[in-house]
Amino acid sequence: MEFKSGTKFSRLDAAVLDSIPEPVVVIDHQRDVVAANRSAEIDIGVTYPGRALALSLRHPAALEAVDQVLAGDPARTVEVTFPSPSPRTFDLIVAPVPGDALSQSSSAKAGAVLVFHDITAEKMADQMRADFVANVSHELRSPLSALVGFIETLQGPAQGDKEAQEKFFGIMAVEAGRMKRLIEDLLSLSAIEVEEHVAPQDRVRVVELIEGVVESLGQGAEAKDMKVIVDASEDTPKVLGDSDFLVQVIRNLVENAIFYGRAGTQVTVTVRPMDRLAETGGPGVSVAVTDSGEGIAREHLPRLTERFYRADTARSRQLGGTGLGLAIVKHIINRHRGRLTIDSELGKGSVFTITLPAAGPK
């Protein structure tokens, strides 16, 4: 780190400033940069002692706060956002610094120190919470409105109409089921997130879990004249996992493959041992669920695990989907220290692959 000539900064001051992980900039009364640590140079682009601050920091609210503090106001905090290279938001604290602490001259005017506290993650979390509440409200409002409407109709014009009652009760049952599934998925997602930091340690025979799930879904597959085939290597090891959560993952992926696959086609669940997982560096197991559906456009793939994101909203809701299934899968696999990958091609189908750490010898 370099300093503007004529200042009182030492090598110790430089070392201390550079050790601070947050961007710190010191300016004099003329708004020239006296010192800036490495974080300020990397994250904010402020450098070159002796250069005017405004040449590096082109943010009106920040410069206004600086001018107010230099004019004698007490310390101020303002929120500033830098749009590039990727959007980042900071709480900028501007505090006065006595002139004689900066300059060799005892009569020097006061300068200021600028400290940038990165709140990007907090802002993103706030936005995610707001989006989540908005999405939940939207997803619940539609079936709830339908239920209220049909109840009012049954209490009024259709009170003695048995044919209408039978029809409306059927629709109400569907809408109530949709709300029930949404609430169950929300509770499940909440429970998973609470435990996500704790890696499960049970030794699980994943092939047996898969075979059990496939058997339980056989009736749904037969209704569409589909077959679900399990292709598992005999040397597949046990995995470290939670049986109940892994059943939820497999069921979700196979159900999706059946729902979105074409009638008369085949769903294949391929299970293979892996020599090394990137996440753990140790051996693992991969489970790939392949369907022959319509496929998913490539631009949708990165967002499929977002809560309530649907590549085909109308079809998903028609099939009773809540928009939370793949988000649940992602969080469960994260807890297992594994990975979920998705590959798809329009007109040919999709492959959803999960990897899980192997349990190893006892």
MOFENNOR-V277880 format. One line per field, one symbol per residue. psi: psi as a letter, one per 40 degrees, with the letter a starting at -180 (. if undefined). burial: + if it has 9 or more other C-alpha atoms within 8 Angstrom, else -. A space follows every 10 residues. Layout:
psi: ???
burial: ???
This chain:
psi: hiihieieii ddddddddeh eihhhhiaee fihdihiddd ddddfhaghe ihdeddgghd dddddddddd eeiiiihihi hheidihihi hhhhiihide edidheeiii aihhhhhhfd dddddddddd dddddddddd dddddddddd ddddebdede gddddddddd dddddddddd dddddddddd ddddedehhi eihhgddddd ddddddeddd dddefiihhh ghidehiiih ahdddddddd ddddddddde iiheaihhhh hiiidhhdde eaiahhhhhh ifaeihided deedeihehh dgddddddee ieeedddddd dddddefaih ihhihhedai hhhiiihidi i.
burial: --++--+--- ---+--++-+ -++++++++- ++++++++++ +--++++-++ +++--++--- -++-++-+++ ----++++-+ -------+++ ++++++++++ -+++----++ ++++++++++ --+------- -+--+----+ --++-++--+ --++---++- ----+--+-- -+--++-++- ++--++-++- -++--+--++ --+++-+-++ +-++--++-- ++--++++-+ -+---+++++ ++---+++++ ++++++++-- ++--++++++ ++++-++--- -+++++++++ +++++++--+ +--++++-+- -----++--- ++++++++++ ++++++++++ -+-+++-+++ +++++++++- --
